[in-house]
Amino acid sequence: MQNTIAKTKQEPSKQVKDKDGLEDELENLINSYLKTLKT
């Protein structure tokens, strides 16, 4: 049971990253880009 739980914890994170993760990465990229422009 523990093995299946470990797998389900890792695999969905990839699927979540496709949707929510991409938006978070875009925000991080934009924020870091704006920071580089300010400096």
PDB file of N, H, CA, C and O in Angstrom:
ATOM      1  N   MET A   1       0.841  -1.221   0.000  1.00  0.00           N
ATOM      2  CA  MET A   1       0.000   0.000   0.000  1.00  0.00           C
ATOM      3  C   MET A   1       0.869   1.262   0.000  1.00  0.00           C
ATOM      4  O   MET A   1       0.554   2.235  -0.685  1.00  0.00           O
ATOM      5  N   GLN A   2       1.941   1.243   0.754  1.00  0.00           N
ATOM      6  H   GLN A   2       2.197   0.452   1.310  1.00  0.00           H
ATOM      7  CA  GLN A   2       2.793   2.437   0.817  1.00  0.00           C
ATOM      8  C   GLN A   2       3.416   2.735  -0.540  1.00  0.00           C
ATOM      9  O   GLN A   2       3.572   3.897  -0.913  1.00  0.00           O
ATOM     10  N   ASN A   3       3.774   1.678  -1.285  1.00  0.00           N
ATOM     11  H   ASN A   3       3.646   0.734  -0.982  1.00  0.00           H
ATOM     12  CA  ASN A   3       4.375   1.904  -2.598  1.00  0.00           C
ATOM     13  C   ASN A   3       3.399   2.593  -3.542  1.00  0.00           C
ATOM     14  O   ASN A   3       3.773   3.519  -4.262  1.00  0.00           O
ATOM     15  N   THR A   4       2.145   2.140  -3.538  1.00  0.00           N
ATOM     16  H   THR A   4       1.841   1.388  -2.953  1.00  0.00           H
ATOM     17  CA  THR A   4       1.157   2.739  -4.437  1.00  0.00           C
ATOM     18  C   THR A   4       0.903   4.194  -4.044  1.00  0.00           C
ATOM     19  O   THR A   4       0.714   5.049  -4.910  1.00  0.00           O
ATOM     20  N   ILE A   5       0.898   4.472  -2.747  1.00  0.00           N
ATOM     21  H   ILE A   5       1.051   3.777  -2.044  1.00  0.00           H
ATOM     22  CA  ILE A   5       0.686   5.849  -2.293  1.00  0.00           C
ATOM     23  C   ILE A   5       1.850   6.721  -2.751  1.00  0.00           C
ATOM     24  O   ILE A   5       1.637   7.846  -3.203  1.00  0.00           O
ATOM     25  N   ALA A   6       3.057   6.224  -2.644  1.00  0.00           N
ATOM     26  H   ALA A   6       3.230   5.310  -2.277  1.00  0.00           H
ATOM     27  CA  ALA A   6       4.231   6.994  -3.071  1.00  0.00           C
ATOM     28  C   ALA A   6       4.153   7.285  -4.559  1.00  0.00           C
ATOM     29  O   ALA A   6       4.493   8.383  -5.001  1.00  0.00           O
ATOM     30  N   LYS A   7       3.704   6.298  -5.333  1.00  0.00           N
ATOM     31  H   LYS A   7       3.428   5.407  -4.974  1.00  0.00           H
ATOM     32  CA  LYS A   7       3.605   6.510  -6.785  1.00  0.00           C
ATOM     33  C   LYS A   7       2.541   7.553  -7.111  1.00  0.00           C
ATOM     34  O   LYS A   7       2.765   8.434  -7.942  1.00  0.00           O
ATOM     35  N   THR A   8       1.388   7.455  -6.461  1.00  0.00           N
ATOM     36  H   THR A   8       1.206   6.739  -5.787  1.00  0.00           H
ATOM     37  CA  THR A   8       0.303   8.396  -6.764  1.00  0.00           C
ATOM     38  C   THR A   8       0.684   9.809  -6.323  1.00  0.00           C
ATOM     39  O   THR A   8       0.173  10.787  -6.870  1.00  0.00           O
ATOM     40  N   LYS A   9       1.569   9.920  -5.349  1.00  0.00           N
ATOM     41  H   LYS A   9       1.984   9.125  -4.905  1.00  0.00           H
ATOM     42  CA  LYS A   9       1.999  11.256  -4.929  1.00  0.00           C
ATOM     43  C   LYS A   9       2.928  11.868  -5.969  1.00  0.00           C
ATOM     44  O   LYS A   9       2.912  13.082  -6.173  1.00  0.00           O
ATOM     45  N   GLN A  10       3.738  11.042  -6.628  1.00  0.00           N
ATOM     46  H   GLN A  10       3.750  10.056  -6.461  1.00  0.00           H
ATOM     47  CA  GLN A  10       4.694  11.553  -7.611  1.00  0.00           C
ATOM     48  C   GLN A  10       4.029  11.799  -8.962  1.00  0.00           C
ATOM     49  O   GLN A  10       4.251  12.841  -9.578  1.00  0.00           O
ATOM     50  N   GLU A  11       3.221  10.857  -9.424  1.00  0.00           N
ATOM     51  H   GLU A  11       3.041  10.010  -8.923  1.00  0.00           H
ATOM     52  CA  GLU A  11       2.649  10.957 -10.769  1.00  0.00           C
ATOM     53  C   GLU A  11       1.690  12.139 -10.940  1.00  0.00           C
ATOM     54  O   GLU A  11       1.820  12.878 -11.916  1.00  0.00           O
ATOM     55  N   PRO A  12       0.727  12.348 -10.025  1.00  0.00           N
ATOM     56  CA  PRO A  12      -0.197  13.479 -10.193  1.00  0.00           C
ATOM     57  C   PRO A  12       0.532  14.820 -10.199  1.00  0.00           C
ATOM     58  O   PRO A  12       0.073  15.766 -10.839  1.00  0.00           O
ATOM     59  N   SER A  13       1.650  14.914  -9.501  1.00  0.00           N
ATOM     60  H   SER A  13       2.022  14.145  -8.981  1.00  0.00           H
ATOM     61  CA  SER A  13       2.372  16.183  -9.471  1.00  0.00           C
ATOM     62  C   SER A  13       2.789  16.576 -10.883  1.00  0.00           C
ATOM     63  O   SER A  13       2.835  17.763 -11.208  1.00  0.00           O
ATOM     64  N   LYS A  14       3.089  15.597 -11.718  1.00  0.00           N
ATOM     65  H   LYS A  14       3.051  14.633 -11.454  1.00  0.00           H
ATOM     66  CA  LYS A  14       3.428  15.898 -13.111  1.00  0.00           C
ATOM     67  C   LYS A  14       2.195  16.405 -13.852  1.00  0.00           C
ATOM     68  O   LYS A  14       2.283  17.360 -14.624  1.00  0.00           O
ATOM     69  N   GLN A  15       1.051  15.774 -13.621  1.00  0.00           N
ATOM     70  H   GLN A  15       0.979  14.999 -12.994  1.00  0.00           H
ATOM     71  CA  GLN A  15      -0.181  16.184 -14.293  1.00  0.00           C
ATOM     72  C   GLN A  15      -0.606  17.568 -13.805  1.00  0.00           C
ATOM     73  O   GLN A  15      -1.035  18.403 -14.600  1.00  0.00           O
ATOM     74  N   VAL A  16      -0.489  17.806 -12.520  1.00  0.00           N
ATOM     75  H   VAL A  16      -0.141  17.127 -11.873  1.00  0.00           H
ATOM     76  CA  VAL A  16      -0.863  19.105 -11.961  1.00  0.00           C
ATOM     77  C   VAL A  16       0.051  20.182 -12.522  1.00  0.00           C
ATOM     78  O   VAL A  16      -0.388  21.298 -12.800  1.00  0.00           O
ATOM     79  N   LYS A  17       1.330  19.839 -12.686  1.00  0.00           N
ATOM     80  H   LYS A  17       1.686  18.933 -12.459  1.00  0.00           H
ATOM     81  CA  LYS A  17       2.289  20.827 -13.192  1.00  0.00           C
ATOM     82  C   LYS A  17       1.917  21.252 -14.609  1.00  0.00           C
ATOM     83  O   LYS A  17       2.220  22.373 -15.018  1.00  0.00           O
ATOM     84  N   ASP A  18       1.262  20.366 -15.363  1.00  0.00           N
ATOM     85  H   ASP A  18       1.015  19.455 -15.031  1.00  0.00           H
ATOM     86  CA  ASP A  18       0.876  20.717 -16.728  1.00  0.00           C
ATOM     87  C   ASP A  18      -0.110  21.871 -16.733  1.00  0.00           C
ATOM     88  O   ASP A  18      -0.070  22.724 -17.620  1.00  0.00           O
ATOM     89  N   LYS A  19      -0.996  21.901 -15.743  1.00  0.00           N
ATOM     90  H   LYS A  19      -1.028  21.208 -15.023  1.00  0.00           H
ATOM     91  CA  LYS A  19      -2.029  22.948 -15.729  1.00  0.00           C
ATOM     92  C   LYS A  19      -1.651  24.066 -14.757  1.00  0.00           C
ATOM     93  O   LYS A  19      -1.248  25.150 -15.180  1.00  0.00           O
ATOM     94  N   ASP A  20      -1.781  23.804 -13.465  1.00  0.00           N
ATOM     95  H   ASP A  20      -2.109  22.924 -13.121  1.00  0.00           H
ATOM     96  CA  ASP A  20      -1.501  24.836 -12.468  1.00  0.00           C
ATOM     97  C   ASP A  20      -0.011  25.178 -12.444  1.00  0.00           C
ATOM     98  O   ASP A  20       0.366  26.341 -12.299  1.00  0.00           O
ATOM     99  N   GLY A  21       0.817  24.170 -12.584  1.00  0.00           N
ATOM    100  H   GLY A  21       0.511  23.225 -12.701  1.00  0.00           H
ATOM    101  CA  GLY A  21       2.264  24.390 -12.521  1.00  0.00           C
ATOM    102  C   GLY A  21       2.751  25.328 -13.613  1.00  0.00           C
ATOM    103  O   GLY A  21       3.626  26.162 -13.379  1.00  0.00           O
ATOM    104  N   LEU A  22       2.184  25.193 -14.802  1.00  0.00           N
ATOM    105  H   LEU A  22       1.473  24.516 -14.992  1.00  0.00           H
ATOM    106  CA  LEU A  22       2.593  26.070 -15.902  1.00  0.00           C
ATOM    107  C   LEU A  22       2.259  27.515 -15.580  1.00  0.00           C
ATOM    108  O   LEU A  22       3.051  28.414 -15.860  1.00  0.00           O
ATOM    109  N   GLU A  23       1.099  27.745 -14.997  1.00  0.00           N
ATOM    110  H   GLU A  23       0.455  27.014 -14.769  1.00  0.00           H
ATOM    111  CA  GLU A  23       0.713  29.113 -14.636  1.00  0.00           C
ATOM    112  C   GLU A  23       1.661  29.658 -13.574  1.00  0.00           C
ATOM    113  O   GLU A  23       2.069  30.818 -13.635  1.00  0.00           O
ATOM    114  N   ASP A  24       2.011  28.811 -12.592  1.00  0.00           N
ATOM    115  H   ASP A  24       1.679  27.869 -12.543  1.00  0.00           H
ATOM    116  CA  ASP A  24       2.933  29.257 -11.550  1.00  0.00           C
ATOM    117  C   ASP A  24       4.291  29.569 -12.149  1.00  0.00           C
ATOM    118  O   ASP A  24       4.919  30.564 -11.786  1.00  0.00           O
ATOM    119  N   GLU A  25       4.755  28.714 -13.077  1.00  0.00           N
ATOM    120  H   GLU A  25       4.245  27.906 -13.372  1.00  0.00           H
ATOM    121  CA  GLU A  25       6.060  28.937 -13.703  1.00  0.00           C
ATOM    122  C   GLU A  25       6.037  30.223 -14.519  1.00  0.00           C
ATOM    123  O   GLU A  25       7.012  30.976 -14.526  1.00  0.00           O
ATOM    124  N   LEU A  26       4.927  30.475 -15.206  1.00  0.00           N
ATOM    125  H   LEU A  26       4.136  29.864 -15.200  1.00  0.00           H
ATOM    126  CA  LEU A  26       4.809  31.715 -15.988  1.00  0.00           C
ATOM    127  C   LEU A  26       4.887  32.927 -15.062  1.00  0.00           C
ATOM    128  O   LEU A  26       5.574  33.902 -15.366  1.00  0.00           O
ATOM    129  N   GLU A  27       4.188  32.863 -13.941  1.00  0.00           N
ATOM    130  H   GLU A  27       3.630  32.071 -13.695  1.00  0.00           H
ATOM    131  CA  GLU A  27       4.219  33.979 -12.995  1.00  0.00           C
ATOM    132  C   GLU A  27       5.635  34.181 -12.473  1.00  0.00           C
ATOM    133  O   GLU A  27       6.112  35.312 -12.373  1.00  0.00           O
ATOM    134  N   ASN A  28       6.307  33.076 -12.140  1.00  0.00           N
ATOM    135  H   ASN A  28       5.920  32.157 -12.221  1.00  0.00           H
ATOM    136  CA  ASN A  28       7.673  33.179 -11.633  1.00  0.00           C
ATOM    137  C   ASN A  28       8.593  33.767 -12.690  1.00  0.00           C
ATOM    138  O   ASN A  28       9.440  34.605 -12.379  1.00  0.00           O
ATOM    139  N   LEU A  29       8.433  33.334 -13.947  1.00  0.00           N
ATOM    140  H   LEU A  29       7.745  32.654 -14.200  1.00  0.00           H
ATOM    141  CA  LEU A  29       9.265  33.860 -15.029  1.00  0.00           C
ATOM    142  C   LEU A  29       9.019  35.349 -15.217  1.00  0.00           C
ATOM    143  O   LEU A  29       9.963  36.127 -15.358  1.00  0.00           O
ATOM    144  N   ILE A  30       7.759  35.741 -15.220  1.00  0.00           N
ATOM    145  H   ILE A  30       6.993  35.109 -15.106  1.00  0.00           H
ATOM    146  CA  ILE A  30       7.416  37.159 -15.411  1.00  0.00           C
ATOM    147  C   ILE A  30       7.964  37.989 -14.258  1.00  0.00           C
ATOM    148  O   ILE A  30       8.545  39.052 -14.474  1.00  0.00           O
ATOM    149  N   ASN A  31       7.780  37.504 -13.038  1.00  0.00           N
ATOM    150  H   ASN A  31       7.308  36.640 -12.863  1.00  0.00           H
ATOM    151  CA  ASN A  31       8.263  38.248 -11.868  1.00  0.00           C
ATOM    152  C   ASN A  31       9.776  38.389 -11.904  1.00  0.00           C
ATOM    153  O   ASN A  31      10.305  39.474 -11.661  1.00  0.00           O
ATOM    154  N   SER A  32      10.479  37.301 -12.205  1.00  0.00           N
ATOM    155  H   SER A  32      10.049  36.419 -12.402  1.00  0.00           H
ATOM    156  CA  SER A  32      11.937  37.359 -12.258  1.00  0.00           C
ATOM    157  C   SER A  32      12.392  38.257 -13.399  1.00  0.00           C
ATOM    158  O   SER A  32      13.388  38.969 -13.272  1.00  0.00           O
ATOM    159  N   TYR A  33      11.663  38.228 -14.519  1.00  0.00           N
ATOM    160  H   TYR A  33      10.854  37.650 -14.623  1.00  0.00           H
ATOM    161  CA  TYR A  33      11.999  39.073 -15.663  1.00  0.00           C
ATOM    162  C   TYR A  33      11.808  40.545 -15.313  1.00  0.00           C
ATOM    163  O   TYR A  33      12.639  41.384 -15.659  1.00  0.00           O
ATOM    164  N   LEU A  34      10.713  40.855 -14.628  1.00  0.00           N
ATOM    165  H   LEU A  34      10.037  40.173 -14.347  1.00  0.00           H
ATOM    166  CA  LEU A  34      10.467  42.237 -14.213  1.00  0.00           C
ATOM    167  C   LEU A  34      11.547  42.697 -13.236  1.00  0.00           C
ATOM    168  O   LEU A  34      11.975  43.851 -13.268  1.00  0.00           O
ATOM    169  N   LYS A  35      11.982  41.779 -12.366  1.00  0.00           N
ATOM    170  H   LYS A  35      11.635  40.842 -12.341  1.00  0.00           H
ATOM    171  CA  LYS A  35      13.038  42.135 -11.409  1.00  0.00           C
ATOM    172  C   LYS A  35      14.317  42.484 -12.153  1.00  0.00           C
ATOM    173  O   LYS A  35      15.006  43.436 -11.787  1.00  0.00           O
ATOM    174  N   THR A  36      14.641  41.725 -13.193  1.00  0.00           N
ATOM    175  H   THR A  36      14.082  40.951 -13.491  1.00  0.00           H
ATOM    176  CA  THR A  36      15.869  41.994 -13.940  1.00  0.00           C
ATOM    177  C   THR A  36      15.745  43.324 -14.682  1.00  0.00           C
ATOM    178  O   THR A  36      16.742  44.020 -14.872  1.00  0.00           O
ATOM    179  N   LEU A  37      14.535  43.681 -15.101  1.00  0.00           N
ATOM    180  H   LEU A  37      13.725  43.116 -14.947  1.00  0.00           H
ATOM    181  CA  LEU A  37      14.346  44.961 -15.790  1.00  0.00           C
ATOM    182  C   LEU A  37      14.542  46.123 -14.815  1.00  0.00           C
ATOM    183  O   LEU A  37      15.119  47.150 -15.175  1.00  0.00           O
ATOM    184  N   LYS A  38      14.066  45.959 -13.596  1.00  0.00           N
ATOM    185  H   LYS A  38      13.597  45.126 -13.304  1.00  0.00           H
ATOM    186  CA  LYS A  38      14.160  47.036 -12.614  1.00  0.00           C
ATOM    187  C   LYS A  38      15.606  47.294 -12.226  1.00  0.00           C
ATOM    188  O   LYS A  38      16.004  48.446 -12.054  1.00  0.00           O
ATOM    189  N   THR A  39      16.389  46.249 -12.088  1.00  0.00           N
ATOM    190  H   THR A  39      16.066  45.313 -12.227  1.00  0.00           H
ATOM    191  CA  THR A  39      17.771  46.416 -11.625  1.00  0.00           C
ATOM    192  C   THR A  39      18.654  46.958 -12.721  1.00  0.00           C
ATOM    193  O   THR A  39      19.849  47.161 -12.508  1.00  0.00           O
TER     194      THR A  39
END
